[in-house]
Amino acid sequence: MTQRILITGAAGGVGTLMRPRLAADDRILRLLDIAELPAAADGEQTEIIQASITDMDAMEKSCAGVDAVIHLGGHSLEQVWSKILDVNINGTYVVLEAARRQGVKRVVLASSNHAVGYVKKADGEAGDYEFPRPDTNYGVSKVAVEALGSMYVDRYGMDVICVRIGSCFEKPKDVRMLSTWLSPADCARLLEACLATPEPGFRIVWGVSDNTRRWFSLDEARKLGFESQDDSEAYAEEVLARHGELDPDSYAARYLGGAWCGPDFNTAVKEAGR
């Protein structure tokens, strides 16, 4: 039976990386973004929708007939509160509610390390259910994403898995990412596990590869059946030659949210003009 998966934010960084990696012969990817998406290539089983995740009518139509939703849509960087509230928080509500109305039982939500950004980096791994300590407006939105997911599980009996993504890029861009990196291939493996595990209920899992320098737990991801096959250490020599070791007193070294915990990300002050 052909499976149909709706991916929101499909034109974004992670969505673009996942498009070829989640493709399968018995699957149709329904790709949605407010931005224009590349048309389906020859043989590619995709459906393209240009719409906003804040548009309930459009989202209901987009959720019709799908087996699961992978919600990657929203602002991926810090923004003023009004934009975060509308797109990241309200947009996630719209996606979940549209999925519920259309009988979609499973939703995977993209959360972030910035939901717990002000947790200090300890010698051990940060747990999967680390209590929220957001570092930015963006981080607050990811706490709200997790809370909305929890409510839709408890109230409506849906299955929702929140993935606290570390840093998902083709390769680590800086020294901190040697600890937080989620390879694109591992990201696809984790999402496949989220789609396949039976009756997960509500889960929070870290989205990170099994890096030698890993800060985050993989316990809950492994319970879903995820097995990382990548390690950022393959890039360590190259990254360290370019950037050097982290200053132990820097925000990047002290907090899970890295530089986002510093004054340069104080959006409230910028929004007020002081």
C-alpha positions in Angstrom: 0.0 0.0 0.0 1.4 3.4 -1.0 2.2 5.7 1.9 1.6 9.4 1.6 3.7 11.7 3.8 3.1 15.5 4.1 6.3 17.4 4.8 5.9 21.1 5.7 8.7 23.5 5.3 9.9 21.4 2.4 11.8 24.2 0.8 13.9 24.9 3.9 17.3 23.5 4.8 16.2 20.3 6.4 13.3 19.8 4.1 15.5 20.1 1.1 18.0 17.5 2.5 15.1 15.1 3.3 13.3 15.2 0.0 15.6 12.7 -1.8 16.4 10.8 1.4 12.8 10.0 2.4 11.8 9.0 -1.2 10.7 5.4 -1.6 9.0 3.3 -4.2 5.9 2.7 -2.0 5.7 6.4 -0.9 4.4 9.7 -2.2 5.9 12.8 -0.6 3.5 15.7 -0.5 5.8 18.7 -0.2 4.4 22.0 1.2 6.1 25.4 1.6 5.1 29.0 1.2 8.2 29.4 -1.0 8.3 27.9 -4.5 9.5 24.3 -4.7 11.3 22.6 -7.5 8.9 20.6 -9.7 9.0 16.8 -9.5 11.9 15.2 -11.4 11.3 12.3 -13.7 10.2 9.3 -11.7 10.0 11.3 -8.5 6.8 10.5 -6.6 5.9 13.9 -5.2 3.0 16.3 -4.9 3.9 20.0 -4.7 1.8 22.5 -2.7 2.5 26.2 -2.2 0.7 27.3 0.9 1.2 28.8 4.4 1.1 26.6 7.5 -1.0 29.3 9.1 -3.8 28.8 6.5 -6.2 26.3 8.1 -8.2 25.7 4.8 -5.0 25.0 2.9 -3.6 22.8 5.6 -6.8 20.8 5.9 -6.7 20.1 2.2 -3.0 19.3 2.4 -3.6 16.8 5.2 -6.4 15.0 3.4 -5.4 11.4 2.6 -2.0 11.5 4.2 -0.7 8.8 6.6 1.6 11.1 8.6 2.9 14.6 8.8 6.5 15.7 9.2 6.3 19.3 10.3 9.5 21.2 9.5 7.8 24.5 8.6 8.4 27.8 10.4 11.2 30.3 11.0 14.4 28.5 11.6 16.3 31.5 13.0 15.5 34.0 15.7 12.8 36.6 14.8 10.8 39.3 16.4 8.0 37.9 18.6 5.1 38.7 16.3 6.6 36.6 13.5 7.5 33.7 15.9 4.0 33.8 17.4 2.2 33.7 14.0 4.3 31.2 12.1 6.1 29.0 14.6 3.5 28.7 17.3 0.2 29.4 15.6 1.4 27.6 12.5 2.1 24.4 14.5 -1.3 24.6 16.1 -2.8 24.9 12.6 -0.8 21.9 11.3 -1.9 19.7 14.3 -5.5 20.8 14.2 -5.7 20.3 10.4 -4.2 16.8 10.8 -6.7 16.0 13.6 -9.6 17.1 11.5 -8.4 14.9 8.6 -7.9 11.9 10.7 -4.1 11.8 10.5 -2.9 9.9 13.5 0.9 10.5 13.4 2.8 13.8 13.4 6.5 14.4 13.8 7.4 17.9 15.0 10.7 19.6 14.5 11.8 20.9 17.9 15.3 22.2 18.6 18.2 22.3 21.1 17.2 25.9 21.6 14.1 24.8 23.6 16.7 23.9 26.3 19.4 26.4 25.2 20.1 27.8 28.7 20.8 24.4 30.2 24.5 24.4 31.0 26.6 21.9 29.2 27.5 19.2 31.8 30.1 16.5 31.6 27.4 14.0 30.8 24.7 13.9 28.1 21.6 16.1 28.2 18.6 13.9 28.7 15.8 13.6 26.1 13.2 15.1 28.5 15.5 17.9 29.7 13.1 20.6 31.2 12.6 23.5 28.9 15.0 26.5 29.3 14.6 28.3 26.0 17.3 30.8 24.9 15.3 33.0 22.4 11.9 33.7 21.0 12.6 30.9 18.6 13.4 28.6 21.6 10.2 29.5 23.3 8.3 28.6 20.1 9.9 25.1 20.2 8.8 24.7 23.8 5.3 25.6 22.6 5.6 23.1 19.8 6.3 20.4 22.3 3.5 21.4 24.5 1.0 21.5 21.6 2.1 18.0 20.6 1.6 16.7 24.1 -1.9 18.1 24.3 -2.9 16.5 21.0 -1.7 13.2 22.2 -3.5 13.3 25.5 -6.7 15.0 24.3 -7.1 13.5 20.9 -5.1 10.2 21.0 -2.7 11.1 18.2 0.9 9.9 18.1 3.3 12.9 18.2 7.1 12.7 18.3 9.1 15.9 18.9 12.7 15.8 17.6 15.0 18.3 19.3 17.3 18.8 16.3 20.9 19.7 17.1 22.5 20.9 13.8 21.4 19.2 10.6 23.7 20.2 7.7 25.7 18.3 5.1 28.7 18.5 7.5 29.6 20.4 10.7 30.2 24.1 10.2 32.0 24.9 13.4 33.5 23.3 16.6 30.2 23.3 18.5 28.6 21.3 15.7 31.1 18.5 16.3 28.9 17.8 19.4 25.5 18.7 18.0 25.6 17.5 14.4 22.8 15.4 12.9 23.9 14.1 9.5 21.3 14.3 6.8 21.4 10.5 6.4 20.9 10.0 10.1 18.1 12.6 10.1 16.4 10.5 7.5 17.0 7.3 9.5 15.5 9.0 12.6 12.5 10.2 10.8 11.9 6.8 9.3 12.0 5.4 12.9 9.5 8.0 14.0 7.2 7.0 11.2 7.5 3.3 11.7 7.5 2.7 15.5 4.1 1.4 16.7 2.0 3.5 19.0 4.6 5.9 20.3 2.2 8.2 22.0 4.1 11.4 23.0 7.9 11.3 22.8 10.7 13.8 22.9 13.9 12.6 21.3 17.2 14.3 20.5 18.0 14.6 16.8 21.8 14.0 16.8 24.3 11.6 15.3 26.4 9.3 17.5 29.2 11.8 17.6 32.3 11.1 19.6 31.8 14.6 21.2 28.0 14.2 21.5 26.3 16.3 24.2 22.8 14.8 23.9 21.3 11.5 24.8 20.3 9.0 22.1 18.3 6.8 24.6 14.8 7.7 23.4 15.8 7.7 19.7 17.2 4.2 20.1 14.0 3.1 21.7 12.2 4.1 18.5 14.6 1.9 16.5 17.1 4.6 15.4 20.7 3.6 15.0 23.1 6.4 13.9 25.7 5.5 11.3 27.6 8.8 11.3 30.0 10.6 13.5 31.2 14.2 13.2 34.7 13.2 14.2 35.3 12.4 10.5 35.3 16.2 10.1 37.1 17.2 13.3 40.5 17.7 12.0 39.2 20.0 9.2 36.9 22.0 11.6 39.5 22.4 14.3 42.2 23.5 11.8 39.8 26.3 10.7 38.4 27.4 14.0 40.5 26.0 16.9 39.1 24.6 20.1 36.2 26.3 21.8 37.0 28.9 24.5 35.7 27.2 27.6 34.3 30.5 28.9 32.3 31.2 25.7 28.6 30.8 25.4 29.2 28.1 22.7 31.0 26.0 25.3 28.9 26.7 28.4 25.3 26.3 27.2 23.5 23.8 25.0 22.1 26.8 22.9 25.6 28.0 22.2 26.0 31.6 20.9 22.2 32.0 20.9 22.5 32.4 24.7 24.6 35.6 24.2 23.6 39.2 23.9 23.7 39.2 20.1 20.4 37.3 20.1 18.5 39.6 22.4 15.7 40.2 20.0 13.4 41.8 22.5 15.9 44.7 22.9 16.2 45.1 19.2 12.5 45.1 18.7 12.1 47.8 21.3 14.8 49.8 19.6 17.1 49.9 22.7 
